[in-house]
Amino acid sequence: MDRAEKREFVTTLNETFKVSSTIVVAHYAGLTVAQMNDYRSKMREAGGSVKVAKNRLAKIALQGTDAEGISNLFEGQTLIAYSSDPVAAAKVTNDFAKTNDKLVILGGAMGASTLDADGVKALATMPSLDELRAKLVGMIQTPATRIAGVVQAPAAQLARVFGAYAKKDEAA
């Protein structure tokens, strides 16, 4: 990589760090190419991305961003997982780390907050943005369903009473 490519890579990574709401840093030493591709595809499905960058370039790219506090995590073979969804990168990385002991979560950042490994794991247990939206819609729809049931109940009861009287009159 020559200087121009490095400058462009650092600029691109800096913009990525600025727009990402969550960044996770992990060691990946010992992962096979197939495992890494599997991890990347799972991250893509969740709306995030995974990059492997030189530590020195990643530290330079972090300068001037909210996540500047995580620059001390970049030692050894590290990868960067990021997403615009506040939970997606942490959730996918944590799930993958559970099934593969070669991926070790070092920490990360959520906005301006620096997270340690336990913080990333705690973030991974939270529901995603889509799950929260689904719960909200469910909570909004439930009262409407109950109101419709209550409004329909008296009419149904009246229909049953009239039906009973009609059968009684027919029988008499």
Phi, psi and chi 1 to 4 in degrees:
 res  aa     phi    psi   chi1   chi2   chi3   chi4
   1 MET       -  124.2 -152.5 -175.3  -98.5      -
   2 ASP   -88.3  177.8   65.4  -11.7      -      -
   3 ARG   -59.4  -42.4  -77.5 -177.0 -169.9 -103.1
   4 ALA   -63.0  -42.9      -      -      -      -
   5 GLU   -64.0  -41.0  -70.6  174.0  -29.7      -
   6 LYS   -62.6  -44.5  -73.0  179.7 -177.5  178.0
   7 ARG   -60.6  -44.0 -102.5 -171.1 -121.3  114.4
   8 GLU   -66.1  -40.7 -173.5  169.1  -32.2      -
   9 PHE   -62.2  -44.8  179.5   77.0      -      -
  10 VAL   -63.7  -41.5  167.3      -      -      -
  11 THR   -63.5  -44.6  -55.1      -      -      -
  12 THR   -63.6  -44.3  -54.7      -      -      -
  13 LEU   -66.1  -36.8 -161.7   56.1      -      -
  14 ASN   -62.9  -44.1 -177.7  -80.9      -      -
  15 GLU   -63.8  -38.7  -68.6  -60.4  -41.8      -
  16 THR   -62.2  -44.4  -59.2      -      -      -
  17 PHE   -63.5  -34.6  -73.7  148.4      -      -
  18 LYS   -70.0  -36.9  -74.8 -179.4 -179.8  175.7
  19 VAL   -91.1  -14.8  -61.6      -      -      -
  20 SER   -80.5  136.0  -61.6      -      -      -
  21 SER   -87.3  -23.4   59.1      -      -      -
  22 THR  -135.1  135.8  -54.3      -      -      -
  23 ILE  -129.0  131.5  -58.8  166.4      -      -
  24 VAL  -121.2  132.9  178.4      -      -      -
  25 VAL  -113.0  133.9 -179.2      -      -      -
  26 ALA  -145.9  154.8      -      -      -      -
  27 HIS   -85.9  141.1  -82.3  158.9      -      -
  28 TYR  -126.8   15.5   68.5   96.5      -      -
  29 ALA   -59.0  127.5      -      -      -      -
  30 GLY    99.6   -7.7      -      -      -      -
  31 LEU   -74.4  138.3  -75.9  178.4      -      -
  32 THR   -80.2  166.8   64.1      -      -      -
  33 VAL   -62.5  -39.5  173.7      -      -      -
  34 ALA   -64.0  -42.5      -      -      -      -
  35 GLN   -65.1  -41.0  -69.1  168.2  -30.8      -
  36 MET   -65.0  -40.9 -165.5   66.3  159.3      -
  37 ASN   -64.7  -38.7  -73.2  -22.4      -      -
  38 ASP   -62.1  -44.9 -178.1   39.7      -      -
  39 TYR   -62.1  -44.4  173.4   54.3      -      -
  40 ARG   -64.3  -39.5  -74.3  178.4 -174.7 -155.6
  41 SER   -67.9  -38.6   66.3      -      -      -
  42 LYS   -64.6  -39.1  -73.3  178.5 -178.5  176.3
  43 MET   -67.3  -39.7 -173.5   64.2   76.0      -
  44 ARG   -62.3  -41.5 -128.2  177.5  -76.0  116.9
  45 GLU   -61.4  -33.4  -72.0  172.1   11.5      -
  46 ALA   -83.9   -4.5      -      -      -      -
  47 GLY    93.8   16.9      -      -      -      -
  48 GLY  -118.0 -174.4      -      -      -      -
  49 SER  -142.7  160.0  -65.1      -      -      -
  50 VAL  -127.2  133.3  176.5      -      -      -
  51 LYS  -130.9  145.2  -81.3 -165.3 -169.0 -117.5
  52 VAL  -109.5  122.6  175.1      -      -      -
  53 ALA  -133.8  155.5      -      -      -      -
  54 LYS   -64.0  137.5  -71.2 -173.1  173.8 -172.5
  55 ASN   -57.3  -41.9  -67.0  -23.5      -      -
  56 ARG   -63.0  -42.0 -170.6  174.0   54.1   78.9
  57 LEU   -68.9  -37.6  -64.0  178.2      -      -
  58 ALA   -65.2  -39.8      -      -      -      -
  59 LYS   -64.3  -39.5  -72.1  177.9 -177.6  179.9
  60 ILE   -66.1  -40.9  -67.3  169.4      -      -
  61 ALA   -67.1  -27.9      -      -      -      -
  62 LEU   -71.9  -21.6  -81.2  169.3      -      -
  63 GLN   -62.3  130.8  -67.0  173.8   -1.9      -
  64 GLY    85.5    7.2      -      -      -      -
  65 THR  -110.9  169.0   64.3      -      -      -
  66 ASP   -67.4  -26.1  -70.2  -20.0      -      -
  67 ALA   -90.1   18.2      -      -      -      -
  68 GLU   -59.6  -23.9 -163.2  167.7   -8.6      -
  69 GLY   -68.8  -12.8      -      -      -      -
  70 ILE   -94.6    8.2   64.0  169.8      -      -
  71 SER   -63.6  -23.4   61.9      -      -      -
  72 ASN   -72.9  -11.8   61.1  -23.0      -      -
  73 LEU   -78.4  -16.5  -61.9  175.6      -      -
  74 PHE   -84.2   81.1  -71.0   94.5      -      -
  75 GLU  -139.5  134.5  -68.9  178.8    9.1      -
  76 GLY    83.0 -161.2      -      -      -      -
  77 GLN   -81.9  101.7  -72.0 -175.6  -32.8      -
  78 THR  -116.7  153.1   55.0      -      -      -
  79 LEU  -126.4  160.2   61.7   80.6      -      -
  80 ILE  -121.1  123.9  -51.7  159.0      -      -
  81 ALA  -112.4  133.7      -      -      -      -
  82 TYR  -145.8  157.1   54.4   89.6      -      -
  83 SER  -158.3  160.2   67.5      -      -      -
  84 SER   -83.3  -26.3   56.0      -      -      -
  85 ASP   -72.3  128.4 -177.9  -12.4      -      -
  86 PRO   -61.6  -18.5  -17.5   24.7      -      -
  87 VAL  -113.0  -24.1 -178.8      -      -      -
  88 ALA   -57.9  -49.6      -      -      -      -
  89 ALA   -63.1  -42.7      -      -      -      -
  90 ALA   -66.9  -41.4      -      -      -      -
  91 LYS   -65.9  -47.7 -172.0  171.5  -78.8 -157.3
  92 VAL   -65.5  -43.4  171.5      -      -      -
  93 THR   -64.2  -43.3  -56.6      -      -      -
  94 ASN   -64.7  -43.5 -170.4   46.0      -      -
  95 ASP   -62.8  -41.4  -69.3  -14.4      -      -
  96 PHE   -68.4  -37.0 -167.5   79.5      -      -
  97 ALA   -67.5  -28.9      -      -      -      -
  98 LYS   -66.3  -37.6  -77.0  179.7 -174.6  175.6
  99 THR   -90.8  -12.3   60.3      -      -      -
 100 ASN  -137.2  111.0 -164.2  -41.6      -      -
 101 ASP   -75.2   -6.8   59.3  -17.6      -      -
 102 LYS   -77.3  -22.6  -57.1  -78.0 -173.4 -162.6
 103 LEU   -91.5  115.5 -174.4   72.1      -      -
 104 VAL  -116.7  118.9  179.6      -      -      -
 105 ILE   -75.4  126.8  -61.9  171.3      -      -
 106 LEU   -95.8  -36.5  -59.2  174.9      -      -
 107 GLY   160.2 -161.3      -      -      -      -
 108 GLY   176.4 -164.3      -      -      -      -
 109 ALA  -144.6  143.6      -      -      -      -
 110 MET  -128.0  103.4 -178.2  175.2  171.8      -
 111 GLY    65.8 -126.1      -      -      -      -
 112 ALA   -91.5   -5.5      -      -      -      -
 113 SER   -85.4  133.4  -26.4      -      -      -
 114 THR   -92.1  133.8  -57.9      -      -      -
 115 LEU  -114.9  141.4  -54.9  170.2      -      -
 116 ASP   -89.2 -174.8   60.4   -8.8      -      -
 117 ALA   -60.5  -40.4      -      -      -      -
 118 ASP   -67.6  -34.4  -67.3  -29.9      -      -
 119 GLY   -64.8  -39.2      -      -      -      -
 120 VAL   -66.6  -40.6  171.9      -      -      -
 121 LYS   -66.8  -37.3  -70.5  174.9 -175.3  171.0
 122 ALA   -66.1  -39.8      -      -      -      -
 123 LEU   -63.3  -34.5 -176.9   62.4      -      -
 124 ALA   -67.5  -23.7      -      -      -      -
 125 THR   -83.1  -11.4   60.5      -      -      -
 126 MET   -75.4  152.1  -65.9  177.1   65.6      -
 127 PRO   -70.4  149.0   19.6  -26.3      -      -
 128 SER   -74.1  171.8   70.9      -      -      -
 129 LEU   -61.1  -40.9 -158.6   54.0      -      -
 130 ASP   -66.2  -39.2  -70.7  -24.0      -      -
 131 GLU   -64.2  -41.5  -69.6  171.2    6.3      -
 132 LEU   -63.8  -40.7  -72.9  174.4      -      -
 133 ARG   -62.2  -42.7  -73.8  179.6 -177.7  145.7
 134 ALA   -63.2  -40.5      -      -      -      -
 135 LYS   -64.6  -40.9  -74.7 -178.7 -177.5  179.6
 136 LEU   -62.6  -46.3 -103.6  173.0      -      -
 137 VAL   -62.0  -40.6  167.8      -      -      -
 138 GLY   -62.3  -40.5      -      -      -      -
 139 MET   -68.7  -34.3  -72.0  171.3   50.7      -
 140 ILE   -72.3  -37.8  -69.6  169.9      -      -
 141 GLN   -75.1  -30.3  -75.1 -179.8  -19.6      -
 142 THR   -59.1  -49.8  -59.6      -      -      -
 143 PRO   -60.5  -37.3  -23.9   32.3      -      -
 144 ALA   -63.3  -39.3      -      -      -      -
 145 THR   -65.0  -42.0  -53.8      -      -      -
 146 ARG   -65.7  -40.8  -72.5 -173.1 -176.7  157.3
 147 ILE   -62.8  -43.3  -71.4  171.3      -      -
 148 ALA   -61.8  -39.8      -      -      -      -
 149 GLY   -65.6  -41.0      -      -      -      -
 150 VAL   -68.2  -40.1  168.0      -      -      -
 151 VAL   -67.1  -37.7  169.5      -      -      -
 152 GLN   -77.1  -24.8  -71.3  175.4   -9.1      -
 153 ALA   -60.2  -49.4      -      -      -      -
 154 PRO   -60.9  -39.3  -23.5   31.9      -      -
 155 ALA   -63.4  -39.9      -      -      -      -
 156 ALA   -66.6  -39.6      -      -      -      -
 157 GLN   -66.1  -40.9  -72.0  175.0  -12.0      -
 158 LEU   -61.9  -41.6  -78.9  174.4      -      -
 159 ALA   -62.2  -39.2      -      -      -      -
 160 ARG   -66.9  -40.4  -79.9 -170.1 -136.4  107.9
 161 VAL   -64.6  -46.0  169.3      -      -      -
 162 PHE   -62.3  -38.7  -69.9  141.4      -      -
 163 GLY   -63.5  -39.9      -      -      -      -
 164 ALA   -66.4  -42.8      -      -      -      -
 165 TYR   -64.0  -38.1  -83.5  120.6      -      -
 166 ALA   -63.9  -42.2      -      -      -      -
 167 LYS   -67.2  -36.5  -74.5 -178.3 -176.6  175.5
 168 LYS   -66.4  -41.9 -172.9  176.9  177.1 -175.5
 169 ASP   -67.1  -37.1  -73.7  -18.7      -      -
 170 GLU   -64.9  -39.4  -72.1  175.6    7.3      -
 171 ALA   -70.3  -29.8      -      -      -      -
 172 ALA   -84.8      -      -      -      -      -
